[in-house]
Amino acid sequence: MPLFDYDLAFSRNHGITSAEQQIGLKHSTVAIAGMGGVGGDYLITLARIGVGNFKISDFDNFEMANFNRQYGATMSTIDLPKMEVMHKLALDINPEAKIQTFGSGIDSTNIDEFLEGVDVVVDAIEFFEINAHRILVNACMAKSIPVIFGVPLGYGVGMLVYTSDGMSFDDYFDLDYAAPLEQQVLKMSLGCAPAGFHLKYVDPTSVDLSQRKAPSIASGCKLATGMVITQTIMALLHPKELKSIPHYTCYDARLNKLKKGYLWRGNRHPLQKLKFIFARKMLGI
């Protein structure tokens, strides 16, 4: 087996990144919360870019229902821990990478350890785990760590960036934590993708928020990877280019539509309130 050569392995990045920037990536630390639908792909893509240090979390195992979209889901990995599988795959790309694992997921008891020494966070937590998203984002904003968040929706993506200069999680999403979870999830999804491009073709009967069920397809997840990881690199190399919430980006590859907007007042925006009422009626929640 040949010896690993970092400079050779990532030499094709040069011209897009400078030699100095590549050294910066090598010494950067990215935390990725979640190794499932998009998180595993985020890890692999950042490893191929040459990021040298990671903190990753997940407590779930792969299953056959993950095959349609999750990077590490194969016949040989069924019932294996997602985090361990992805950890091994990332080290096979860069054996010099340092990867700290959190096998119980992220919560208030370990969030400070998870974020210690981290330059940027990628939020890939299961969408329905709203409290975990909130804990992660609030802790990052308190520590001035940017968070990149993308949600695959049909053949498209809704993407948000959280920084300490932007709106808070609660101010942007305006969630009622006393409401049923499906209403919270619906409202959060509307805030993630105000353009709602996917609604033109996604079958609403395939959505059952009470059962934590929503359709997802590999091409949408791959698109999320490209968009989210690009913003992660910007956070590391060109942080002044970040535009935090209430700025948002929505792109749908099927419709070839892009919308970059500024959602004044977040979900408190009058149009967002109307969307929430209409969506609740459509989904019967």
N, C-alpha and C positions, 0 to 999 in steps of 0.2 A: 504494500500500500504506500502511495507517495506521501511525503510530508506535506502538511498544510502550509500554504504560503498566503497570508492575508492579502498582501499587496497584489499578487497575481490574481487571487480569487475575485477581487473587487475592482480590478484595473479598468474594466469596461465602464465603470461609473464615471471615470475621468472625462472631463468635457462637459458633463452635467454637474458633477461635483468637482471641486478643486482638490488637489492633494491635501491641502490644509483642512478643508471641510471633511474629507474622508477620514482623516485622523480624528477630527471632532466626533464623527459618527462612531468610530471605533471605541471611543472613550465615553460615549453617551450611555445613559440608562433610561430605558423605556419600560414602564409598567403596563401590563395588559391584563385587565380584569375580565376573565372569561376566555375559555379555549374552545368554544362551540361553533355555532354557525358562521361567525366571521372571525372570532378571536384567534383561532388556530391559523387561519390564513394570514392574519395580521402578523403573527409571530414569524411565520415562514418568510413573508415578504420583507420584513424588517431585517431578518437574518441575512437574506440575500442582498440587501442593500449595504450590509456591513456594520450594522449597529452591534456593539460588542457586549452590552450588559442588559439583562432583562430581569424583571420581576413578573411572574405569571401566577394566576390563580384559577382554580376550578375544582369542584368537588364531585363532578358527574362522571359517568362512564359512557363510552360510545355504545350505541345501539343501532339496529338496522334502519330505524326511521331517520337516522342522521345521514344516510348515504347520499341523499339528493343534493346536499349542500356543504357538508362539513369536511374540511381538508383531511383530517386524520381518520375518518370513518371508513374502514375496510373490513372484509371478512376476517382478517387476522387480528383486528383490534376490537371486535365486539366484546363488550363487558370489561374492557380495560379502561383505566382512568384516562380521561382526555388529557389531563395535564402531563402525565408521565409519557404518553405517546408523543405529544407535541414537543416536550422537552427533548426527547431522544432525536426526533427529526431535525430540530433546530441545531443540535450539536453535530449532527451529521453534515450540516452545511458549514458550520463554523465551530470546529472543535475547541477553539480558544474562547468562545463566548462564555460569559459567566451568567448563569441563570438561577435565580433564587425562586423557589416554588412555595406556594401557599395552598395546601391541599384541602383546607376547610372553607375556602372562599374568603370573601372580604366582608368584615363587619366592623362595628365600633371598637372591638377589642384588639384588632390587629391592623387597623387602617394606618396608624402612624408608622408602624414597622414597614408596611407595604410601600409607603410613600417616601421613606427615608432615602435620601440621595438620588431621588428620581428627577429627571429633567422634563419629561412629558408623560402623560397618562393616556392610554387608549381605553375607552369604555366599551367593552364587548360583553357586558353582563346580560344575561337573559332579560329580554325587554320587560317581562312581566314583574321582575324583581325591583319594583319602583323604589322601595326603601334603600336597597343596596346602591342604586344609581345616586340617590340623594346623598347618602353618607359619603360616597366616593367624591362626588362633585363638590360638596360643601367643604370637605377636608382639603381638597386640592385648591379651591379658591382661597381658603384661609392661609395656605402655604405658598400661594402665587405660582402654582404648577398648572400649566395649561392642560385641558382635557379635550380630546377629539372624540366625537361621537357620531357614528353613522348608522342609519337604519335602512336595511334593504326593504323595499316596498315594491312588489311585483318585479318589473324589469328595471326599476329605478332605485334611487337612494335619496333620503333626506339626511342632510349633514349639518351638525352644529359644532361650534367651538366655544368652550367655556374658558374664560380667563378672569382674573381678579378685577379687570377693568370693565367687564360686562355685567349684565343682569344676573341676579342670583337664580338658582334652580327654582326656588319657590315663587319668586316674582315672575319668572318667565312662563312656567307651566301652569301656575295658579290652580294647583290640585287641591281638591277637598279630600283630606285623608280620612274623613269619616264616611265618605261615599263608598259604594261597592267597588271592588278592585277593577271590574271591567270598565266602569266609568272613568276611573283614574287612568287606566291604560289607554282608553280612547282619547282622552284629553291630551295625554302625553304624546300620542302618535300624531295628533293634529298639530301640536307644537313642533314636532320634528319635521313634518312635511306639510307646511301650509299650502303649497301649490296643489297637493292632492292629485297629481297626474295619474297615479295607479288606479284611482277610483273609476277611471274611464273603461277599464277592462277586467279588473279583479272581481270575481264572483263573490258578492257579499254573503252568500249562503255558506261559503267556505270558512267564514270567520265565526268563531265561537269564543269570545273573550272570557266567558265564565269558566270554560274548560282550558283556558290558556292555549288556544289553538288559532293560528293564523297561517295562511299559505306563504311559502318562501321558496325561491328557486335559485339554483347555483349561479346563474348569470347576474342576478341582482346582488348576490353576496360578493361575487368577484368585482363587480363595479364598485361596491362599497369599499372593498380592499384598496382599489386604485385611488379612490378619492380620499379615503381616511388616511392612508399611509402617506400620500403626498402631503397632506396637511401636517402630519406628524413630522415629516422631514422639514417642512417649513418652520414648525415650532422649534426644531433643533438648530436649523441653519439660518433661517430668515424670519425670526419671531415677529418683526414689525409688519409682516404681511398678513398676520392672522387677523381675522375679523370675528369678534366674539358676539354671542347673542346680545341683542335680538336679531343680529344678522343671521341669515340661513342660506343654504344652497340646496336646491332640488334639481335632480336631473333624471330623466326617464329615457333610456336607450331605445325602447320600442317606439315611443312617440317622437323621439329626437327633440325633446323640449328641455330647456334649461331655464331655471328661474333663480336669480340671486336677489334676495330681498332683505328688507329691514322691517321686522314685525313689531311695530310700535306697541308697547305695553304687553308684548307676548300674547298669551292666551286671553288676556283681558281686552284685547282689541275687539271692537264690536263685530267684525266679520267672523272672528274666531268663535265668538259666543254663538253666533247663528249657525256656524258649521257644526258646533258641538250639539246643538239642539236637533239639527237635521240628522246627524249621524246617529244619535241615540234612537231616534224614531226608526231610521232605516235598519238598525241592528236589533231593535226591540229591547234596549236596555235603559 
